[in-house]
Amino acid sequence: MKAKVHVTLKPGVLDPQGKAVEGALAALGFAGVESVRQGKFLEIELAGDDRDAAERQVAEMCEKLLANTVIEKYDVEIGD
């Protein structure tokens, strides 16, 4: 089973890396980019076939290690 995890900054949290990318895109001539927010994507291979248990386990991973829940939010998708 595969878990896909997207970790992004919560709304209202300053994103200097996103601003740097936004500026670089403008400097390269990409017009119309209004804002950029950066984040991270993780793909985790899990043993077993209990989707609910896998989702709980990955959420616990996010809470304990993968995301700083003070400033970041995460979304988990469990697939085959």
mmJSON file of the N, C-alpha and C atoms, coordinates in Angstrom:
{"data_MODEL":{"atom_site":{
"group_PDB":["ATOM","ATOM","ATOM","ATOM","ATOM","ATOM","ATOM","ATOM","ATOM","ATOM","ATOM","ATOM","ATOM","ATOM","ATOM","ATOM","ATOM","ATOM","ATOM","ATOM","ATOM","ATOM","ATOM","ATOM","ATOM","ATOM","ATOM","ATOM","ATOM","ATOM","ATOM","ATOM","ATOM","ATOM","ATOM","ATOM","ATOM","ATOM","ATOM","ATOM","ATOM","ATOM","ATOM","ATOM","ATOM","ATOM","ATOM","ATOM","ATOM","ATOM","ATOM","ATOM","ATOM","ATOM","ATOM","ATOM","ATOM","ATOM","ATOM","ATOM","ATOM","ATOM","ATOM","ATOM","ATOM","ATOM","ATOM","ATOM","ATOM","ATOM","ATOM","ATOM","ATOM","ATOM","ATOM","ATOM","ATOM","ATOM","ATOM","ATOM","ATOM","ATOM","ATOM","ATOM","ATOM","ATOM","ATOM","ATOM","ATOM","ATOM","ATOM","ATOM","ATOM","ATOM","ATOM","ATOM","ATOM","ATOM","ATOM","ATOM","ATOM","ATOM","ATOM","ATOM","ATOM","ATOM","ATOM","ATOM","ATOM","ATOM","ATOM","ATOM","ATOM","ATOM","ATOM","ATOM","ATOM","ATOM","ATOM","ATOM","ATOM","ATOM","ATOM","ATOM","ATOM","ATOM","ATOM","ATOM","ATOM","ATOM","ATOM","ATOM","ATOM","ATOM","ATOM","ATOM","ATOM","ATOM","ATOM","ATOM","ATOM","ATOM","ATOM","ATOM","ATOM","ATOM","ATOM","ATOM","ATOM","ATOM","ATOM","ATOM","ATOM","ATOM","ATOM","ATOM","ATOM","ATOM","ATOM","ATOM","ATOM","ATOM","ATOM","ATOM","ATOM","ATOM","ATOM","ATOM","ATOM","ATOM","ATOM","ATOM","ATOM","ATOM","ATOM","ATOM","ATOM","ATOM","ATOM","ATOM","ATOM","ATOM","ATOM","ATOM","ATOM","ATOM","ATOM","ATOM","ATOM","ATOM","ATOM","ATOM","ATOM","ATOM","ATOM","ATOM","ATOM","ATOM","ATOM","ATOM","ATOM","ATOM","ATOM","ATOM","ATOM","ATOM","ATOM","ATOM","ATOM","ATOM","ATOM","ATOM","ATOM","ATOM","ATOM","ATOM","ATOM","ATOM","ATOM","ATOM","ATOM","ATOM","ATOM","ATOM","ATOM","ATOM","ATOM","ATOM","ATOM","ATOM","ATOM","ATOM","ATOM","ATOM","ATOM","ATOM","ATOM","ATOM","ATOM","ATOM"],
"id":[1,2,3,4,5,6,7,8,9,10,11,12,13,14,15,16,17,18,19,20,21,22,23,24,25,26,27,28,29,30,31,32,33,34,35,36,37,38,39,40,41,42,43,44,45,46,47,48,49,50,51,52,53,54,55,56,57,58,59,60,61,62,63,64,65,66,67,68,69,70,71,72,73,74,75,76,77,78,79,80,81,82,83,84,85,86,87,88,89,90,91,92,93,94,95,96,97,98,99,100,101,102,103,104,105,106,107,108,109,110,111,112,113,114,115,116,117,118,119,120,121,122,123,124,125,126,127,128,129,130,131,132,133,134,135,136,137,138,139,140,141,142,143,144,145,146,147,148,149,150,151,152,153,154,155,156,157,158,159,160,161,162,163,164,165,166,167,168,169,170,171,172,173,174,175,176,177,178,179,180,181,182,183,184,185,186,187,188,189,190,191,192,193,194,195,196,197,198,199,200,201,202,203,204,205,206,207,208,209,210,211,212,213,214,215,216,217,218,219,220,221,222,223,224,225,226,227,228,229,230,231,232,233,234,235,236,237,238,239,240],
"type_symbol":["N","C","C","N","C","C","N","C","C","N","C","C","N","C","C","N","C","C","N","C","C","N","C","C","N","C","C","N","C","C","N","C","C","N","C","C","N","C","C","N","C","C","N","C","C","N","C","C","N","C","C","N","C","C","N","C","C","N","C","C","N","C","C","N","C","C","N","C","C","N","C","C","N","C","C","N","C","C","N","C","C","N","C","C","N","C","C","N","C","C","N","C","C","N","C","C","N","C","C","N","C","C","N","C","C","N","C","C","N","C","C","N","C","C","N","C","C","N","C","C","N","C","C","N","C","C","N","C","C","N","C","C","N","C","C","N","C","C","N","C","C","N","C","C","N","C","C","N","C","C","N","C","C","N","C","C","N","C","C","N","C","C","N","C","C","N","C","C","N","C","C","N","C","C","N","C","C","N","C","C","N","C","C","N","C","C","N","C","C","N","C","C","N","C","C","N","C","C","N","C","C","N","C","C","N","C","C","N","C","C","N","C","C","N","C","C","N","C","C","N","C","C","N","C","C","N","C","C","N","C","C","N","C","C","N","C","C","N","C","C"],
"label_atom_id":["N","CA","C","N","CA","C","N","CA","C","N","CA","C","N","CA","C","N","CA","C","N","CA","C","N","CA","C","N","CA","C","N","CA","C","N","CA","C","N","CA","C","N","CA","C","N","CA","C","N","CA","C","N","CA","C","N","CA","C","N","CA","C","N","CA","C","N","CA","C","N","CA","C","N","CA","C","N","CA","C","N","CA","C","N","CA","C","N","CA","C","N","CA","C","N","CA","C","N","CA","C","N","CA","C","N","CA","C","N","CA","C","N","CA","C","N","CA","C","N","CA","C","N","CA","C","N","CA","C","N","CA","C","N","CA","C","N","CA","C","N","CA","C","N","CA","C","N","CA","C","N","CA","C","N","CA","C","N","CA","C","N","CA","C","N","CA","C","N","CA","C","N","CA","C","N","CA","C","N","CA","C","N","CA","C","N","CA","C","N","CA","C","N","CA","C","N","CA","C","N","CA","C","N","CA","C","N","CA","C","N","CA","C","N","CA","C","N","CA","C","N","CA","C","N","CA","C","N","CA","C","N","CA","C","N","CA","C","N","CA","C","N","CA","C","N","CA","C","N","CA","C","N","CA","C","N","CA","C","N","CA","C","N","CA","C","N","CA","C","N","CA","C","N","CA","C","N","CA","C"],
"label_alt_id":[null,null,null,null,null,null,null,null,null,null,null,null,null,null,null,null,null,null,null,null,null,null,null,null,null,null,null,null,null,null,null,null,null,null,null,null,null,null,null,null,null,null,null,null,null,null,null,null,null,null,null,null,null,null,null,null,null,null,null,null,null,null,null,null,null,null,null,null,null,null,null,null,null,null,null,null,null,null,null,null,null,null,null,null,null,null,null,null,null,null,null,null,null,null,null,null,null,null,null,null,null,null,null,null,null,null,null,null,null,null,null,null,null,null,null,null,null,null,null,null,null,null,null,null,null,null,null,null,null,null,null,null,null,null,null,null,null,null,null,null,null,null,null,null,null,null,null,null,null,null,null,null,null,null,null,null,null,null,null,null,null,null,null,null,null,null,null,null,null,null,null,null,null,null,null,null,null,null,null,null,null,null,null,null,null,null,null,null,null,null,null,null,null,null,null,null,null,null,null,null,null,null,null,null,null,null,null,null,null,null,null,null,null,null,null,null,null,null,null,null,null,null,null,null,null,null,null,null,null,null,null,null,null,null,null,null,null,null,null,null],
"label_comp_id":["MET","MET","MET","LYS","LYS","LYS","ALA","ALA","ALA","LYS","LYS","LYS","VAL","VAL","VAL","HIS","HIS","HIS","VAL","VAL","VAL","THR","THR","THR","LEU","LEU","LEU","LYS","LYS","LYS","PRO","PRO","PRO","GLY","GLY","GLY","VAL","VAL","VAL","LEU","LEU","LEU","ASP","ASP","ASP","PRO","PRO","PRO","GLN","GLN","GLN","GLY","GLY","GLY","LYS","LYS","LYS","ALA","ALA","ALA","VAL","VAL","VAL","GLU","GLU","GLU","GLY","GLY","GLY","ALA","ALA","ALA","LEU","LEU","LEU","ALA","ALA","ALA","ALA","ALA","ALA","LEU","LEU","LEU","GLY","GLY","GLY","PHE","PHE","PHE","ALA","ALA","ALA","GLY","GLY","GLY","VAL","VAL","VAL","GLU","GLU","GLU","SER","SER","SER","VAL","VAL","VAL","ARG","ARG","ARG","GLN","GLN","GLN","GLY","GLY","GLY","LYS","LYS","LYS","PHE","PHE","PHE","LEU","LEU","LEU","GLU","GLU","GLU","ILE","ILE","ILE","GLU","GLU","GLU","LEU","LEU","LEU","ALA","ALA","ALA","GLY","GLY","GLY","ASP","ASP","ASP","ASP","ASP","ASP","ARG","ARG","ARG","ASP","ASP","ASP","ALA","ALA","ALA","ALA","ALA","ALA","GLU","GLU","GLU","ARG","ARG","ARG","GLN","GLN","GLN","VAL","VAL","VAL","ALA","ALA","ALA","GLU","GLU","GLU","MET","MET","MET","CYS","CYS","CYS","GLU","GLU","GLU","LYS","LYS","LYS","LEU","LEU","LEU","LEU","LEU","LEU","ALA","ALA","ALA","ASN","ASN","ASN","THR","THR","THR","VAL","VAL","VAL","ILE","ILE","ILE","GLU","GLU","GLU","LYS","LYS","LYS","TYR","TYR","TYR","ASP","ASP","ASP","VAL","VAL","VAL","GLU","GLU","GLU","ILE","ILE","ILE","GLY","GLY","GLY","ASP","ASP","ASP"],
"label_asym_id":["A","A","A","A","A","A","A","A","A","A","A","A","A","A","A","A","A","A","A","A","A","A","A","A","A","A","A","A","A","A","A","A","A","A","A","A","A","A","A","A","A","A","A","A","A","A","A","A","A","A","A","A","A","A","A","A","A","A","A","A","A","A","A","A","A","A","A","A","A","A","A","A","A","A","A","A","A","A","A","A","A","A","A","A","A","A","A","A","A","A","A","A","A","A","A","A","A","A","A","A","A","A","A","A","A","A","A","A","A","A","A","A","A","A","A","A","A","A","A","A","A","A","A","A","A","A","A","A","A","A","A","A","A","A","A","A","A","A","A","A","A","A","A","A","A","A","A","A","A","A","A","A","A","A","A","A","A","A","A","A","A","A","A","A","A","A","A","A","A","A","A","A","A","A","A","A","A","A","A","A","A","A","A","A","A","A","A","A","A","A","A","A","A","A","A","A","A","A","A","A","A","A","A","A","A","A","A","A","A","A","A","A","A","A","A","A","A","A","A","A","A","A","A","A","A","A","A","A","A","A","A","A","A","A","A","A","A","A","A","A"],
"label_entity_id":["1","1","1","1","1","1","1","1","1","1","1","1","1","1","1","1","1","1","1","1","1","1","1","1","1","1","1","1","1","1","1","1","1","1","1","1","1","1","1","1","1","1","1","1","1","1","1","1","1","1","1","1","1","1","1","1","1","1","1","1","1","1","1","1","1","1","1","1","1","1","1","1","1","1","1","1","1","1","1","1","1","1","1","1","1","1","1","1","1","1","1","1","1","1","1","1","1","1","1","1","1","1","1","1","1","1","1","1","1","1","1","1","1","1","1","1","1","1","1","1","1","1","1","1","1","1","1","1","1","1","1","1","1","1","1","1","1","1","1","1","1","1","1","1","1","1","1","1","1","1","1","1","1","1","1","1","1","1","1","1","1","1","1","1","1","1","1","1","1","1","1","1","1","1","1","1","1","1","1","1","1","1","1","1","1","1","1","1","1","1","1","1","1","1","1","1","1","1","1","1","1","1","1","1","1","1","1","1","1","1","1","1","1","1","1","1","1","1","1","1","1","1","1","1","1","1","1","1","1","1","1","1","1","1","1","1","1","1","1","1"],
"label_seq_id":[1,1,1,2,2,2,3,3,3,4,4,4,5,5,5,6,6,6,7,7,7,8,8,8,9,9,9,10,10,10,11,11,11,12,12,12,13,13,13,14,14,14,15,15,15,16,16,16,17,17,17,18,18,18,19,19,19,20,20,20,21,21,21,22,22,22,23,23,23,24,24,24,25,25,25,26,26,26,27,27,27,28,28,28,29,29,29,30,30,30,31,31,31,32,32,32,33,33,33,34,34,34,35,35,35,36,36,36,37,37,37,38,38,38,39,39,39,40,40,40,41,41,41,42,42,42,43,43,43,44,44,44,45,45,45,46,46,46,47,47,47,48,48,48,49,49,49,50,50,50,51,51,51,52,52,52,53,53,53,54,54,54,55,55,55,56,56,56,57,57,57,58,58,58,59,59,59,60,60,60,61,61,61,62,62,62,63,63,63,64,64,64,65,65,65,66,66,66,67,67,67,68,68,68,69,69,69,70,70,70,71,71,71,72,72,72,73,73,73,74,74,74,75,75,75,76,76,76,77,77,77,78,78,78,79,79,79,80,80,80],
"pdbx_PDB_ins_code":[null,null,null,null,null,null,null,null,null,null,null,null,null,null,null,null,null,null,null,null,null,null,null,null,null,null,null,null,null,null,null,null,null,null,null,null,null,null,null,null,null,null,null,null,null,null,null,null,null,null,null,null,null,null,null,null,null,null,null,null,null,null,null,null,null,null,null,null,null,null,null,null,null,null,null,null,null,null,null,null,null,null,null,null,null,null,null,null,null,null,null,null,null,null,null,null,null,null,null,null,null,null,null,null,null,null,null,null,null,null,null,null,null,null,null,null,null,null,null,null,null,null,null,null,null,null,null,null,null,null,null,null,null,null,null,null,null,null,null,null,null,null,null,null,null,null,null,null,null,null,null,null,null,null,null,null,null,null,null,null,null,null,null,null,null,null,null,null,null,null,null,null,null,null,null,null,null,null,null,null,null,null,null,null,null,null,null,null,null,null,null,null,null,null,null,null,null,null,null,null,null,null,null,null,null,null,null,null,null,null,null,null,null,null,null,null,null,null,null,null,null,null,null,null,null,null,null,null,null,null,null,null,null,null,null,null,null,null,null,null],
"Cartn_x":[0.854,0.0,0.904,0.455,1.25,0.494,1.207,0.642,1.312,0.51,1.02,0.685,1.704,1.539,1.986,1.106,1.428,1.472,2.6,2.763,2.954,2.096,2.183,2.032,2.504,2.364,0.898,0.504,-0.864,-1.055,-2.293,-2.562,-2.137,-1.554,-1.133,0.299,0.914,2.32,3.188,4.137,5.025,5.816,6.026,6.701,7.826,8.992,10.078,10.572,10.576,11.011,10.024,8.744,7.739,7.898,8.174,8.39,9.622,10.684,11.89,11.595,10.835,10.461,9.591,8.656,7.786,8.624,9.603,10.476,11.316,11.819,12.628,11.802,10.569,9.694,9.443,9.208,9.001,10.259,11.426,12.684,12.936,12.401,12.548,11.492,10.612,9.63,8.291,8.04,6.747,5.759,4.96,3.994,2.744,2.042,0.762,0.841,2.041,2.16,1.87,0.753,0.337,0.967,1.147,1.808,2.262,3.251,3.771,3.883,3.411,3.573,4.323,5.341,6.115,5.674,6.004,5.693,6.56,6.145,6.89,5.916,6.395,5.607,6.392,5.734,6.373,5.531,6.193,5.534,6.076,5.184,5.591,4.97,5.801,5.324,5.042,3.857,3.434,3.084,3.413,3.01,1.568,0.879,-0.49,-1.524,-2.796,-3.879,-5.048,-4.843,-5.877,-5.737,-6.595,-6.494,-6.695,-7.661,-7.932,-6.736,-6.147,-4.973,-3.803,-3.645,-2.56,-2.741,-3.969,-4.226,-3.938,-4.35,-4.061,-2.555,-1.857,-0.418,0.311,-0.06,0.601,0.255,-0.961,-1.32,-0.463,-0.223,0.632,2.069,2.543,3.874,3.972,2.918,2.89,2.9,2.1,2.012,3.326,4.046,5.258,6.539,6.565,7.826,7.71,6.797,6.812,6.339,5.502,4.977,5.156,5.455,5.454,4.041,3.2,1.771,1.445,2.431,2.203,2.045,2.852,2.827,2.474,2.377,2.106,0.839,0.232,-0.894,-0.497,-1.193,-0.862,-2.135,-2.01,-3.08,-2.509,-3.25,-2.811,-3.769,-3.187,-3.972,-3.405,-4.248,-3.824,-4.295,-3.367,-3.704,-3.017,-3.22,-2.616,-1.233],
"Cartn_y":[-1.165,0.0,1.233,2.293,3.502,4.676,5.455,6.683,7.872,8.832,10.088,11.19,11.939,12.969,14.304,15.293,16.661,17.504,18.16,19.037,20.453,21.371,22.762,23.692,24.906,25.899,26.275,26.528,26.976,28.375,28.714,30.076,31.098,32.179,33.239,33.107,31.942,31.755,32.274,33.135,33.682,32.566,32.72,31.696,32.333,32.577,33.228,32.419,31.101,30.292,30.428,30.438,30.64,32.003,33.037,34.384,34.403,33.69,33.632,32.957,31.878,31.2,32.11,32.792,33.738,34.803,35.371,36.377,35.816,34.607,33.98,33.701,33.264,33.027,34.322,35.401,36.702,37.127,36.926,37.292,36.47,35.253,34.404,34.693,35.66,36.068,35.364,34.635,33.973,34.965,35.557,36.563,35.881,36.59,36.105,35.228,35.011,34.231,35.174,34.978,35.886,35.539,34.258,33.872,32.425,32.09,30.724,30.343,29.164,28.6,27.291,27.072,25.836,24.846,23.596,22.542,21.345,20.194,18.975,17.833,16.877,15.705,14.471,13.541,12.292,11.13,10.088,8.854,7.757,7.077,6.083,4.739,3.722,2.359,1.69,1.137,0.504,-0.96,-1.806,-3.211,-3.326,-4.35,-4.6,-4.087,-4.334,-3.924,-3.269,-2.87,-2.183,-0.673,-0.136,1.279,2.218,1.897,2.758,2.786,1.629,1.56,2.307,2.168,2.865,4.376,4.845,6.284,6.813,6.05,6.453,6.48,5.472,5.384,6.551,6.871,7.964,9.305,9.469,10.7,10.856,9.763,9.811,10.171,9.633,9.989,11.492,12.027,13.47,14.28,13.87,14.598,14.566,13.445,13.277,13.704,13.659,13.896,14.671,14.284,14.773,16.21,16.701,18.062,18.792,20.062,20.926,21.486,20.856,21.175,22.554,23.239,24.619,25.523,25.267,26.141,25.414,24.075,23.313,22.469,22.204,21.274,20.136,19.02,17.878,17.204,16.574,15.783,14.403,13.372,11.999,11.331,10.647,9.858,8.442,7.456,6.062,5.405,4.761,4.075,2.73,2.051,0.719,0.838],
"Cartn_z":[0.0,0.0,0.0,-0.682,-0.793,-0.184,0.625,1.179,0.506,0.099,-0.455,0.536,0.935,1.949,1.374,1.43,1.037,2.305,2.532,3.69,3.164,3.609,3.167,4.368,4.177,5.232,5.402,6.624,6.886,6.305,5.94,5.455,6.503,6.044,6.952,7.437,7.229,7.613,6.466,6.798,5.774,5.104,3.795,3.003,2.191,2.799,2.073,0.873,0.969,-0.159,-1.324,-1.018,-2.059,-2.719,-1.922,-2.475,-3.379,-2.989,-3.815,-5.159,-5.134,-6.377,-7.235,-6.6,-7.309,-8.022,-7.322,-7.923,-9.054,-8.881,-9.922,-11.176,-10.992,-12.145,-12.907,-12.178,-12.828,-13.582,-12.981,-13.625,-14.895,-14.924,-16.113,-17.177,-16.898,-17.891,-17.807,-16.738,-16.594,-15.981,-16.832,-16.388,-15.83,-14.967,-14.477,-13.241,-12.71,-11.477,-10.318,-9.644,-8.576,-7.241,-6.947,-5.706,-5.81,-4.98,-4.913,-3.442,-3.104,-1.76,-1.944,-1.168,-1.279,-0.222,-0.454,0.496,0.21,0.719,0.439,0.188,-0.571,-0.929,-0.517,0.163,0.573,0.088,-0.382,-0.774,0.132,0.822,1.817,1.455,1.288,1.029,2.37,2.502,3.751,3.518,4.5,4.446,4.932,4.488,4.949,3.974,4.32,3.425,4.156,5.397,6.17,5.952,5.093,4.715,5.91,6.758,7.912,8.866,9.116,9.991,9.367,8.062,7.362,7.464,7.281,7.367,8.773,9.775,11.159,11.424,10.931,11.146,10.47,9.25,8.532,9.179,9.638,10.347,11.599,12.306,13.486,13.1,11.965,11.465,11.208,10.615,10.328,11.613,12.567,13.828,14.61,14.515,15.312,14.606,13.255,12.562,11.254,10.396,9.022,8.861,9.76,9.666,10.986,10.885,12.067,12.158,12.951,12.947,13.513,14.059,14.487,13.268,12.226,11.042,9.749,9.797,8.583,8.737,7.574,7.53,6.602,6.706,5.858,5.369,4.202,3.622,3.306,3.64,3.419,2.446,1.459,0.497,0.502,0.749,0.768,-0.52,-1.204,-2.459,-2.518,-3.643,-3.846,-4.412],
"occupancy":[1.0,1.0,1.0,1.0,1.0,1.0,1.0,1.0,1.0,1.0,1.0,1.0,1.0,1.0,1.0,1.0,1.0,1.0,1.0,1.0,1.0,1.0,1.0,1.0,1.0,1.0,1.0,1.0,1.0,1.0,1.0,1.0,1.0,1.0,1.0,1.0,1.0,1.0,1.0,1.0,1.0,1.0,1.0,1.0,1.0,1.0,1.0,1.0,1.0,1.0,1.0,1.0,1.0,1.0,1.0,1.0,1.0,1.0,1.0,1.0,1.0,1.0,1.0,1.0,1.0,1.0,1.0,1.0,1.0,1.0,1.0,1.0,1.0,1.0,1.0,1.0,1.0,1.0,1.0,1.0,1.0,1.0,1.0,1.0,1.0,1.0,1.0,1.0,1.0,1.0,1.0,1.0,1.0,1.0,1.0,1.0,1.0,1.0,1.0,1.0,1.0,1.0,1.0,1.0,1.0,1.0,1.0,1.0,1.0,1.0,1.0,1.0,1.0,1.0,1.0,1.0,1.0,1.0,1.0,1.0,1.0,1.0,1.0,1.0,1.0,1.0,1.0,1.0,1.0,1.0,1.0,1.0,1.0,1.0,1.0,1.0,1.0,1.0,1.0,1.0,1.0,1.0,1.0,1.0,1.0,1.0,1.0,1.0,1.0,1.0,1.0,1.0,1.0,1.0,1.0,1.0,1.0,1.0,1.0,1.0,1.0,1.0,1.0,1.0,1.0,1.0,1.0,1.0,1.0,1.0,1.0,1.0,1.0,1.0,1.0,1.0,1.0,1.0,1.0,1.0,1.0,1.0,1.0,1.0,1.0,1.0,1.0,1.0,1.0,1.0,1.0,1.0,1.0,1.0,1.0,1.0,1.0,1.0,1.0,1.0,1.0,1.0,1.0,1.0,1.0,1.0,1.0,1.0,1.0,1.0,1.0,1.0,1.0,1.0,1.0,1.0,1.0,1.0,1.0,1.0,1.0,1.0,1.0,1.0,1.0,1.0,1.0,1.0,1.0,1.0,1.0,1.0,1.0,1.0,1.0,1.0,1.0,1.0,1.0,1.0],
"B_iso_or_equiv":[0.0,0.0,0.0,0.0,0.0,0.0,0.0,0.0,0.0,0.0,0.0,0.0,0.0,0.0,0.0,0.0,0.0,0.0,0.0,0.0,0.0,0.0,0.0,0.0,0.0,0.0,0.0,0.0,0.0,0.0,0.0,0.0,0.0,0.0,0.0,0.0,0.0,0.0,0.0,0.0,0.0,0.0,0.0,0.0,0.0,0.0,0.0,0.0,0.0,0.0,0.0,0.0,0.0,0.0,0.0,0.0,0.0,0.0,0.0,0.0,0.0,0.0,0.0,0.0,0.0,0.0,0.0,0.0,0.0,0.0,0.0,0.0,0.0,0.0,0.0,0.0,0.0,0.0,0.0,0.0,0.0,0.0,0.0,0.0,0.0,0.0,0.0,0.0,0.0,0.0,0.0,0.0,0.0,0.0,0.0,0.0,0.0,0.0,0.0,0.0,0.0,0.0,0.0,0.0,0.0,0.0,0.0,0.0,0.0,0.0,0.0,0.0,0.0,0.0,0.0,0.0,0.0,0.0,0.0,0.0,0.0,0.0,0.0,0.0,0.0,0.0,0.0,0.0,0.0,0.0,0.0,0.0,0.0,0.0,0.0,0.0,0.0,0.0,0.0,0.0,0.0,0.0,0.0,0.0,0.0,0.0,0.0,0.0,0.0,0.0,0.0,0.0,0.0,0.0,0.0,0.0,0.0,0.0,0.0,0.0,0.0,0.0,0.0,0.0,0.0,0.0,0.0,0.0,0.0,0.0,0.0,0.0,0.0,0.0,0.0,0.0,0.0,0.0,0.0,0.0,0.0,0.0,0.0,0.0,0.0,0.0,0.0,0.0,0.0,0.0,0.0,0.0,0.0,0.0,0.0,0.0,0.0,0.0,0.0,0.0,0.0,0.0,0.0,0.0,0.0,0.0,0.0,0.0,0.0,0.0,0.0,0.0,0.0,0.0,0.0,0.0,0.0,0.0,0.0,0.0,0.0,0.0,0.0,0.0,0.0,0.0,0.0,0.0,0.0,0.0,0.0,0.0,0.0,0.0,0.0,0.0,0.0,0.0,0.0,0.0],
"pdbx_formal_charge":[null,null,null,null,null,null,null,null,null,null,null,null,null,null,null,null,null,null,null,null,null,null,null,null,null,null,null,null,null,null,null,null,null,null,null,null,null,null,null,null,null,null,null,null,null,null,null,null,null,null,null,null,null,null,null,null,null,null,null,null,null,null,null,null,null,null,null,null,null,null,null,null,null,null,null,null,null,null,null,null,null,null,null,null,null,null,null,null,null,null,null,null,null,null,null,null,null,null,null,null,null,null,null,null,null,null,null,null,null,null,null,null,null,null,null,null,null,null,null,null,null,null,null,null,null,null,null,null,null,null,null,null,null,null,null,null,null,null,null,null,null,null,null,null,null,null,null,null,null,null,null,null,null,null,null,null,null,null,null,null,null,null,null,null,null,null,null,null,null,null,null,null,null,null,null,null,null,null,null,null,null,null,null,null,null,null,null,null,null,null,null,null,null,null,null,null,null,null,null,null,null,null,null,null,null,null,null,null,null,null,null,null,null,null,null,null,null,null,null,null,null,null,null,null,null,null,null,null,null,null,null,null,null,null,null,null,null,null,null,null],
"auth_seq_id":[1,1,1,2,2,2,3,3,3,4,4,4,5,5,5,6,6,6,7,7,7,8,8,8,9,9,9,10,10,10,11,11,11,12,12,12,13,13,13,14,14,14,15,15,15,16,16,16,17,17,17,18,18,18,19,19,19,20,20,20,21,21,21,22,22,22,23,23,23,24,24,24,25,25,25,26,26,26,27,27,27,28,28,28,29,29,29,30,30,30,31,31,31,32,32,32,33,33,33,34,34,34,35,35,35,36,36,36,37,37,37,38,38,38,39,39,39,40,40,40,41,41,41,42,42,42,43,43,43,44,44,44,45,45,45,46,46,46,47,47,47,48,48,48,49,49,49,50,50,50,51,51,51,52,52,52,53,53,53,54,54,54,55,55,55,56,56,56,57,57,57,58,58,58,59,59,59,60,60,60,61,61,61,62,62,62,63,63,63,64,64,64,65,65,65,66,66,66,67,67,67,68,68,68,69,69,69,70,70,70,71,71,71,72,72,72,73,73,73,74,74,74,75,75,75,76,76,76,77,77,77,78,78,78,79,79,79,80,80,80],
"auth_comp_id":["MET","MET","MET","LYS","LYS","LYS","ALA","ALA","ALA","LYS","LYS","LYS","VAL","VAL","VAL","HIS","HIS","HIS","VAL","VAL","VAL","THR","THR","THR","LEU","LEU","LEU","LYS","LYS","LYS","PRO","PRO","PRO","GLY","GLY","GLY","VAL","VAL","VAL","LEU","LEU","LEU","ASP","ASP","ASP","PRO","PRO","PRO","GLN","GLN","GLN","GLY","GLY","GLY","LYS","LYS","LYS","ALA","ALA","ALA","VAL","VAL","VAL","GLU","GLU","GLU","GLY","GLY","GLY","ALA","ALA","ALA","LEU","LEU","LEU","ALA","ALA","ALA","ALA","ALA","ALA","LEU","LEU","LEU","GLY","GLY","GLY","PHE","PHE","PHE","ALA","ALA","ALA","GLY","GLY","GLY","VAL","VAL","VAL","GLU","GLU","GLU","SER","SER","SER","VAL","VAL","VAL","ARG","ARG","ARG","GLN","GLN","GLN","GLY","GLY","GLY","LYS","LYS","LYS","PHE","PHE","PHE","LEU","LEU","LEU","GLU","GLU","GLU","ILE","ILE","ILE","GLU","GLU","GLU","LEU","LEU","LEU","ALA","ALA","ALA","GLY","GLY","GLY","ASP","ASP","ASP","ASP","ASP","ASP","ARG","ARG","ARG","ASP","ASP","ASP","ALA","ALA","ALA","ALA","ALA","ALA","GLU","GLU","GLU","ARG","ARG","ARG","GLN","GLN","GLN","VAL","VAL","VAL","ALA","ALA","ALA","GLU","GLU","GLU","MET","MET","MET","CYS","CYS","CYS","GLU","GLU","GLU","LYS","LYS","LYS","LEU","LEU","LEU","LEU","LEU","LEU","ALA","ALA","ALA","ASN","ASN","ASN","THR","THR","THR","VAL","VAL","VAL","ILE","ILE","ILE","GLU","GLU","GLU","LYS","LYS","LYS","TYR","TYR","TYR","ASP","ASP","ASP","VAL","VAL","VAL","GLU","GLU","GLU","ILE","ILE","ILE","GLY","GLY","GLY","ASP","ASP","ASP"],
"auth_asym_id":["A","A","A","A","A","A","A","A","A","A","A","A","A","A","A","A","A","A","A","A","A","A","A","A","A","A","A","A","A","A","A","A","A","A","A","A","A","A","A","A","A","A","A","A","A","A","A","A","A","A","A","A","A","A","A","A","A","A","A","A","A","A","A","A","A","A","A","A","A","A","A","A","A","A","A","A","A","A","A","A","A","A","A","A","A","A","A","A","A","A","A","A","A","A","A","A","A","A","A","A","A","A","A","A","A","A","A","A","A","A","A","A","A","A","A","A","A","A","A","A","A","A","A","A","A","A","A","A","A","A","A","A","A","A","A","A","A","A","A","A","A","A","A","A","A","A","A","A","A","A","A","A","A","A","A","A","A","A","A","A","A","A","A","A","A","A","A","A","A","A","A","A","A","A","A","A","A","A","A","A","A","A","A","A","A","A","A","A","A","A","A","A","A","A","A","A","A","A","A","A","A","A","A","A","A","A","A","A","A","A","A","A","A","A","A","A","A","A","A","A","A","A","A","A","A","A","A","A","A","A","A","A","A","A","A","A","A","A","A","A"],
"auth_atom_id":["N","CA","C","N","CA","C","N","CA","C","N","CA","C","N","CA","C","N","CA","C","N","CA","C","N","CA","C","N","CA","C","N","CA","C","N","CA","C","N","CA","C","N","CA","C","N","CA","C","N","CA","C","N","CA","C","N","CA","C","N","CA","C","N","CA","C","N","CA","C","N","CA","C","N","CA","C","N","CA","C","N","CA","C","N","CA","C","N","CA","C","N","CA","C","N","CA","C","N","CA","C","N","CA","C","N","CA","C","N","CA","C","N","CA","C","N","CA","C","N","CA","C","N","CA","C","N","CA","C","N","CA","C","N","CA","C","N","CA","C","N","CA","C","N","CA","C","N","CA","C","N","CA","C","N","CA","C","N","CA","C","N","CA","C","N","CA","C","N","CA","C","N","CA","C","N","CA","C","N","CA","C","N","CA","C","N","CA","C","N","CA","C","N","CA","C","N","CA","C","N","CA","C","N","CA","C","N","CA","C","N","CA","C","N","CA","C","N","CA","C","N","CA","C","N","CA","C","N","CA","C","N","CA","C","N","CA","C","N","CA","C","N","CA","C","N","CA","C","N","CA","C","N","CA","C","N","CA","C","N","CA","C","N","CA","C","N","CA","C","N","CA","C","N","CA","C","N","CA","C"],
"pdbx_PDB_model_num":[1,1,1,1,1,1,1,1,1,1,1,1,1,1,1,1,1,1,1,1,1,1,1,1,1,1,1,1,1,1,1,1,1,1,1,1,1,1,1,1,1,1,1,1,1,1,1,1,1,1,1,1,1,1,1,1,1,1,1,1,1,1,1,1,1,1,1,1,1,1,1,1,1,1,1,1,1,1,1,1,1,1,1,1,1,1,1,1,1,1,1,1,1,1,1,1,1,1,1,1,1,1,1,1,1,1,1,1,1,1,1,1,1,1,1,1,1,1,1,1,1,1,1,1,1,1,1,1,1,1,1,1,1,1,1,1,1,1,1,1,1,1,1,1,1,1,1,1,1,1,1,1,1,1,1,1,1,1,1,1,1,1,1,1,1,1,1,1,1,1,1,1,1,1,1,1,1,1,1,1,1,1,1,1,1,1,1,1,1,1,1,1,1,1,1,1,1,1,1,1,1,1,1,1,1,1,1,1,1,1,1,1,1,1,1,1,1,1,1,1,1,1,1,1,1,1,1,1,1,1,1,1,1,1,1,1,1,1,1,1]
}}}
